[in-house]
Amino acid sequence: MELLKEYNPYLSYENGELTLEGVPLKELAREFGTPLFVYSASFIKDRLRAYREAFPDALICYAVKANFNPHLVSLLAREGAGADVVSGGELYLALRSGVPPERIVYAGVGKTEREMLQALRAGILAFNVESFQELEVLSKLASKEGKVARVCVRVNPDVDPKTHPYVATGLKESKFGIDASEAKEAFRLARELPNVEPIGLHVHIGSQLLELSPYREAVLKVYELYRELKREGYNLELLDVGGGLGIKYRPEDREPTPHELAAVLNEVLTGFDGKLVLEPGRSLVGNAGLLITQVQFTKEKGGKRFAVVDAGMNDLIRPAFYGSYHHAVTLEERPERYEWEVVGPICETGDFLAKNRRLPELKRGDYLAFLSAGAYAFAMSSHYNFRPRAAELLVEKGEVRLIRRREDYEYVISPCF
Ligand SMILES: Cc1ncc(COP(=O)(O)O)c(C=O)c1O
């Protein structure tokens, strides 16, 4: 298969111009300016459908952290998804975007009382509780409010997800969840505490998992615990297996599909009669999106060719933060020619988007698209160097919608006055 289509089947060169869902991207760059995020709605819908077909009885809760644009969240909600949130802000956003509260799960090691109250009042499906103290505070708040908090205990299964250490969340030494050895004690506490109802278990071992064996290992451990707890008389109904399915970043990456994940989980979850919850983020939106940037200058220095572009680490921090690879292509189809350092305008040597990358001849004014920029890209962007954040567009079958205006200086300074 053509490489671009392996990233996103709606991405291709037509008459020498890069297009997404039939829309020529150079026209968008000229009309809306750069840096610019462009997402494909059909890709997102197809991905959610693939999850729903692979897991027909499960609740798919989109991990809002991957991309919190409300238009994407509402698109997914209309197609039947719920939301996995990790802050009061994400909860607000999910509700504003039309996600029904009974399809919202809330994880996070540091929920504040205010956030817990917000979720109690909204009536969410479950709190994924990460500590004994959180259980106690939740019980106190729920009692005061006259509500019952449904909780899943987030279990840390001590499994190596074989991913970047910053996004490995299921190892014993990480801050997430309650150790498997203490999970039963957490259930005993939850049973004793007023206004708390333990209804299930949650596990999320990490993000960008290209291998399924760590998933298998984690879910096996947690399902074993689930069965033991049921035998001990707990009335469990939810098993939330988190997100984490990896996507193609490098040309050689092979991403696992939801069907492959289902095959692994079905083998492990024999006799499971509760409700399965999944929390995919990156695999729903990551390869839906591109970041388009324009070359400002080129120069040769220290034996290297630099292309200085108008997107920086404030727009896409993943290369600087995780050393991540994002595949880059020119918007005009041209043969690869030189090795380039593609760097941003920010005053940090870490501000690069690509290193030693074979790309076509580049000159001032050319556009580049960085692929796999739908997840943890805009969502992790910042105003560093007082740079207003980029605009976001959603394209679908030739139609274009501006789903976030480009910020301006006045917008960025406004909270100061
Ligand atoms: C609790 C939880 N669920 C789901 C996700 C989504 O992960 P991914 O985007 O890799 O699918 C994350 C991401 O870190 C998470 O922390």
The ligand as an ORCA input file, in Angstrom:
! r2SCAN-3c Opt
* xyz 0 1
  C      -6.401      6.714     32.066
  C      -6.126      6.880     30.622
  N      -6.988      6.367     29.734
  C      -6.803      6.495     28.402
  C      -5.693      7.132     27.903
  C      -5.556      7.252     26.420
  O      -4.448      6.660     25.935
  P      -4.197      6.571     24.366
  O      -4.313      7.943     23.828
  O      -2.833      6.041     24.260
  O      -5.215      5.655     23.798
  C      -4.749      7.662     28.780
  C      -3.557      8.336     28.252
  O      -2.597      8.602     28.847
  C      -4.976      7.544     30.177
  O      -4.113      8.059     31.060
*
